[in-house]
């Protein structure tokens, strides 16, 4: 292979282009917007540089950490504060997140921290998982169906739903377990119970925290990937919209309206087929960031943050991250100020195709909503007068419809493998290796 076209300039596209070019392939990367990185980008709030969206990566594999080491960021990998996050259930109860779980699925159903959330009855039903034959739920087409069959509705609703909603912005019934929890189905069949499968996957994962970050922000991975594109002479074309994608050709329209047909040995696409007839099925997401000067928050009343059941009353946010508790490096950079990140589900029609960070007035409707929710979730009042800066970012959640790519086009990224930096890196590098025959 000597020529390749990569469609989409998010992390998957950047990584594919970089790895192919490094192997000696001439690569053209086309991106419809004027920026690279997708949602892995930075914005500045109250003078503090922050990740615009994701601020961590899962450590169930070493895919992202290995990439970070390749990019010269090995010494910058950091673990979050060990205090962990809390959960808010449908009925407004709050409790620390159970310690031995995977996407909220408990590894020890009768543990005290699990019972504090699901109650004695919910724990006993979940414990029945150990008595069920291994095939029960093993062929479930969704994560929700698998958990419901193995552990019951209480564990699904009180534990898995808020965790998955916070991590993947989607209900577990709409997620493929093979994408969001690779190996879980096989481990269930091998171990004989879902709880033991969770424990087995946790034991095989990289030692330490379930997530890690990069000092200075995840966006530094994008910075290094973009720099490598220049090093390996990738032809990057911004403001170039794809109108047709085939196995060995792409039709594009540039910013000036001119059209062009690009031909290559292979095409890799991180976006859905532009001629797909099925409408996208996705949610909208809004992230409101507050920088607050309020010493009362030094006590970290809810650890590193709170995951909220989507149906919880009195709170509109679906999650809160106390970022300056979660990341000690950020606390140092903030100089005593606190960074709170609240995420919301919004109508897909309100989301932007290219997310942009917009300043927020703390006294505006968005600002008041955020401070009100932060107060409810943290258990102490967050004063709008103490907010030094705020910003809002809106974007789309993952499309649950198939990408619909033509035969022979190599699907990469969120459109083909779902959301999650670890999964995207793993599947993208596997696709590149297959093309290169290595």
Secondary structure, 3 states (H helix, E strand, C coil): CCEEEEECCCHHHHHHHHHHHHCCCEEEEECCCCCCCCCCCEEEECCEEEECCCCCEECCCCHHHHHHHHCCCHHHEEECCCCCCEEECCCCCEEECCCCEECCEECCCCCHHHHHHHHHHHHHHHHHHHHCCCCCCCCCCCHHHHHHHHHCHHHHHHHHHHHHHHHHCCCHHHCCHHHHCCCHHHHHHHHCCHHHHHHHHHHHCCCCCCEEEECCCCHHHHHHHHHHHHHCCCEEECCCEEEEECCCEEEEECCCCCEEEEECCEEEECCCCCCCCCCCCCCEEEEEEEEECCHHHHHCCCCCEEEECCCCCCCCCCEEEEHHHHCHHHHHHHCCCEEEEEEEEECHHHCCCCCCEEECCCCCHHHHHHHHHHHHHHCCCCCHHHEEEEEEEEEECCCCCCCCCCCCCEECCHHHHCCCHHHHHHHHHHHHHHHHCC
